[in-house]
Amino acid sequence: MKILSLFLVLLVSACTYSAGDNGVNRQDCSQVERVCIHGVYSEWFQENGDLACTCVGG
């Protein structure tokens, strides 16, 4: 049920996950990627070197 709730939040908000100055670790983006079943998952490094990822659509 928690996974479904997380998926719905990601699906509705289509947000970008970024932890600001601390960056995002691979585990965080792995979680976003796992719940991004019907969306488009993207991952990139920002200009400051921080990892960011997103799940859009669905």
N, C-alpha and C positions, 0 to 999 in steps of 0.2 A: 504494500500500500504506500509506503514511503517513497519507493522508486516511482510509482505512478504519479504521486503528488509532485515530485521533483520534475518529472517529465512534463507534466501539464504546465508547471510554472515556466519552464524553459520554452515550451511550445508557444504559450500565450505571449510571453514577454519578448521572445526572440532577442535576448540580450547578449551582450558580450561579457565574458568572464575575464576579469583582470583584477589582480590584487594590488594595483598601483605600484608604489615604490618597491615592494617586496617581490614583485613578479608572481608568477603562477607556477607551481610545481607540476610535474608530469602527472602526478596522481589526480590533481584537481581537473586537469583537462581530460584525463582518462575517464573520469566520472561523467563529465559533460558529454564526451563522445559515446559512452555506453547508453545514455538515456536519449541520445539524438537519433532515434530509430527512423522517424519519418521526415527528418529535417536534413539540412546540409551542414555538416560539421566542417569548420575551418580552424586552422591553427597557424599562428605567425608570431614573429618576434617584433616588438615595437622598436622604434628608433632608440629608445633608452636601453634596449636589450631585454626587457621584460617579456615573458611569454604571455600571449593572450589567445583565447579560443572562443568560439561561438557556435551556436546551433540555431539556424534560421529556417523558418518555414515548417511545413509538415502537412 
